[in-house]
Every structure is written in C-alpha cells, then in structure tokens.
Amino acid sequence: MPPAMGAAIRCITSEVAELQTREGQDTYRRRKAIVEPPNAWIQQVVRFRQFSLTGYVHV
C-alpha cells in the first residue's frame, strides 16, 4: 500500500472515531450549520452543481 493511502486511511479512521464522541458530534453539527447554507445557495441560485478543479496552477 502506498504511504499516502495509509495516511488517508488513518485520517478517515480518526475522523470516524472523533464522530463517535459527544464533542466531535457537536463540532460537526456546528460545522454543518456554517458550511451547508452557502453550498445550497450555490446550487440553487447560481445553478452550479459540480465543481471541476483541473489543478492548483489553474486556480
């Protein structure tokens, strides 16, 4: 397994473990309230449903 893939798996595993705790759930709940309205606005008002990123240089 490539080192990057192992790091990604560890990251996902730690995130799942964090969401099992009450504090992690509260943090995620606050994040959802902050992040989701702008995403919904972009999808509904601007009708922009898919983000395409072709590389950091082009951003």
C-alpha positions in Angstrom: 0.0 0.0 0.0 1.4 3.4 -0.9 2.3 5.7 2.1 -0.3 8.3 1.0 -3.1 5.7 1.0 -2.1 4.6 4.5 -2.2 8.2 5.7 -5.6 8.7 4.2 -7.0 5.6 5.9 -5.6 6.7 9.2 -7.2 10.1 8.7 -10.6 8.6 7.9 -10.4 6.2 10.8 -9.5 9.0 13.3 -12.4 11.1 11.9 -14.8 8.3 12.4 -13.5 7.8 16.0 -13.9 11.5 16.6 -17.5 11.5 15.4 -18.3 8.8 18.0 -17.7 11.3 20.8 -20.2 13.8 22.0 -17.7 16.7 21.5 -17.0 15.5 17.9 -20.7 15.4 17.1 -21.2 18.9 18.5 -18.3 20.2 16.4 -19.7 18.6 13.3 -23.2 19.9 14.0 -21.8 23.5 14.2 -19.8 23.0 11.0 -22.8 21.7 9.2 -24.8 24.9 10.1 -22.0 27.1 8.9 -21.0 25.3 5.7 -24.2 24.0 4.2 -26.2 27.2 3.5 -23.5 28.6 1.2 -23.3 25.3 -0.7 -27.1 25.2 -1.0 -27.1 28.8 -2.3 -24.5 28.0 -4.9 -26.5 25.0 -6.1 -30.0 26.7 -6.1 -29.3 30.3 -7.1 -26.3 30.0 -9.3 -27.3 26.5 -10.5 -23.7 25.4 -10.2 -23.9 21.7 -9.2 -20.4 20.4 -10.0 -17.0 21.8 -9.1 -14.3 20.9 -11.5 -10.7 21.5 -10.4 -8.1 20.8 -13.0 -5.1 21.7 -11.0 -3.8 24.1 -8.4 -2.0 26.2 -11.0 -5.3 26.9 -12.8 -7.0 28.1 -9.7 
